[in-house]
Each structure stands twice: as C-alpha cells, then as structure tokens.
Amino acid sequence: MSPSDNILWGNIIKVHGVKGEVMVQVFSDDLSDYKTLESVFVEIKQKQIPFFLSSFNFATQKRCILSFDDITGIEQAKTLVGCDIYIPVSQMAEADEGRMTYQSIVGFDVIDSVQGKLGTISDFFQKTGQDLLMMDYKDAEVLIPVTEEIIRSVDSEKKEVYTTLPDGLVEIYLNENSAEEPEQDEN
C-alpha cells in the first residue's frame, strides 16, 4: 500500500497517561465508525509508518486516546506528539466519504470572486490552530486561511476552489518575494 492510498485522519496532540497512550485530534465528525481500526499510519520524518493499535478509547466527539502495540512508555509516546495519522482510504467511514479533504483538493485551481483565476493549491497545513491552504501564484507561495468567509465553495468536477480573499493578502506574498530577490548591479 502506497502513501497515496491513505488519507489524513488526525494529529497526535499530546501524551495521555504514563503507559504510552496518545491523545489524537481526529478530522472526522463521527469517531464511532473508527472504533474497529486495527492499525494506522503515523507520519514520521515524512514517511508513513504502520502502527498496530492495542486500544481505542473516546475522549470527546473529535478526540480519541490510542495505545499502540510497540509504544509502552511516556518517553516513546512523546516522540510521536505533533505527528499526523493516516488511515487507508478503504477504511474511511461512509459518513466521511462525501467529505472534501484538504488532501483531495491539492492541484485544484483557485478562482477568486474579485481577481478571477489566481493559482493552484499545492499543499495544506492542518494542525490544531488555523488550517491553511498553500497556493502557488506568480513564483510565490500564498497561504490562504480556511474559513467560511474566504473559502466559498469547492467544485470537485471542475477541480476549482472558489474564494473571496481579503484585500491585500496576495500582494503581501508578492511583495515579500520581491524583497528577497537581490538587487541587480547596473555596472
């Protein structure tokens, strides 16, 4: 199974207890569909490593506590904090199948309500703070906050993300990029 067969499912946010359990922020609306997971993939140094689960417990609606077979102590568990967790697309719950994921819109064009077609989504950052999409635009990487006010809709058939970007957002990144370029000597 290749990493492209997996989908981002959650992020390890902290150690739980002293036996090596971890608290996971899950990017799903219904954790009960995942109670039968036997394994997950933890991204360590940009590689997805399989981990077998010895327990799965609910903490809140969007958080669970996982215990891995090979992680038996708090020090081992600490090394996993901040790591993303992936599951095979085939194990994605039916309730989540229609849900658009950030991973699935990489490569989509960004169409702004004022500026028109801008660029292409090249990456995403989904952590416990503000989710961000990265757009490649005129040799610059522009970070777009994911909010209802900014991301208006997504058309998966046309592969387009419709936005209403705040005034000046794109220009900040263009000005930042031009400030980094060395000045040419006229001699």
N, C-alpha and C positions, 0 to 999 in steps of 0.2 A: 504494500500500500504506500503510495507516494503522499507527501505532504499536501499536494493539491487535492487529494481525496478527503481532506479533513477541513473542518470549519471551526473558526474561533468560537469557543463556548464560554470561557470565563477567564478570570485572572486571580492568582493566589495573592490575597491581600495581607495575610498575617498568619503567624503560627497560632494554633489553638491548643492549649494544654501543654503537658510535658512529655507526651508519648509520641510526638512527631506528627500530630494531626495538623491540617492547614484549613484556614477559612478561605472560601472561594466566592468571589462576586461573579454570579452567573448572568450571562446575557440572554436569558430566556424568561418568558412570562410564567411558565409552569414547570417547576422543578420535579413534580411528582412523576412526570413522564421519563425522568432520567434515573430514577431510583435503582433500576436494574443494570446500570452501567457496570461493566466488569473491568474496564480499563479506559484510560485517557492518554493523550499525548501532551507532555509538558515541554514547552519550548525552552531549551537551554542552549545558550550560545548559538542562536539561530538554527538549531536542529530540534526536530520534534522527537522526543524520546518517549517510548511507551512505558507507562506505569500502571501496574495492576492495583485495583482498589481492594482493600480489606474491609472498609466500611464507608457508608454514605449516610450522613445524617442531615436533616433540615435544620437550619439556623433561623432564617427568615424567609420571606417569599422569594428573595433574589440571592440568598446566600446559603451555602451548604458547607458542611465540615467533612473533609475527606481524609481518609487514612490510607496510606499506600503500603503495600506488602514490604518493600525494601527500606522504608523510612521508619526508623524505630526511636529516634530521639529528637529533641528540640534543636540541637545544632544542625543535624541533617535537614530538618524542615526549614530552618532559617535560610538555607541556601536557595530554596525554591520561591521565597517571597518575591513578588513582582513578576514572576513568570506567567506567561499566558498558557491556557489549557485549551487543547483542541480535541474534538471528537470526530470520528468518521461521519461524513455526510449521510451515510446509510443509517446511522443511529440517531439522526436528528428527529426529534419528536414531530408527529404530524401537525401539531398546533404551531410549530415554528417553521414548517416547510414553506409557507407563503410569505414569511417574514423576510424582508430585504435585509441583507447583512452588508456591512461595510466592505468585507472581503469580496462580495459579489459585484460591487459597483466599481472596482478598480478597472480602469480602461474606459469608463463612461465619459462622455463629453459634458462639460459644464456650460449650461445656457443661462445667462443672467437676464433678468427682466428688463434691465436698462442697457447693459453693454452688449447683449447678444452672446454669441458663441465665444467662449474665452479660452478654455484649455481642456485638459484631460485629467481625470482623477488618477493619481499614480500610487497613492498609499493612503493609509488611515492610521490613526492613533486612538485606541480605545482603552482608556485607563479609568481609574476611579474619579478623575477630575473631569474636565471638559473634553468630550470627544471631538476629534479634528479630522478633516479630510485634507489631503495634500493634492494640490492641483499644479501641474506643470503648465506654465504660461510665460512665453517670451523669455526663455532661458532662466526663469526664476521659479522657485518652489513657493507657492502661496498656500498658507494654512487657512482653511475655512472652518469656523466653528459650526458644529452640528446643532442647530436649534430650529424650532418650528418656524421662526421668523425668517431665517436665512435659507434653509433647505425647504423649498415649497413643495416639490414632488419629484418622483423618480419614474421614468418611463423605461421599463426593462426591455421592451421590444425595440425601441429606438436607441437604447443604451445612452440615455441622456438624464442628467440631473439638473432640475430647474431651480434656480436660486434668485434671491434678492439680496445681493451683497451690500454691506454697509458702505456708504460713501468713503472713498479713500483706502479701502482695505487692500485692493490690488496694487495701488500706487505705492503703498508702504514697502511692499516687497520689491517692486521695480526700482525704487529709489535706493533701497538697501543694497540691491545687487549692483547698481551702477556705482555706488560709493565704494564698493570693494575692488572695482577694476582699477588697475594702476593707470596713472596719467601717462599719456604718450609724450615723449620728449620731441619738441619741434625742431631740434638741431639736426 
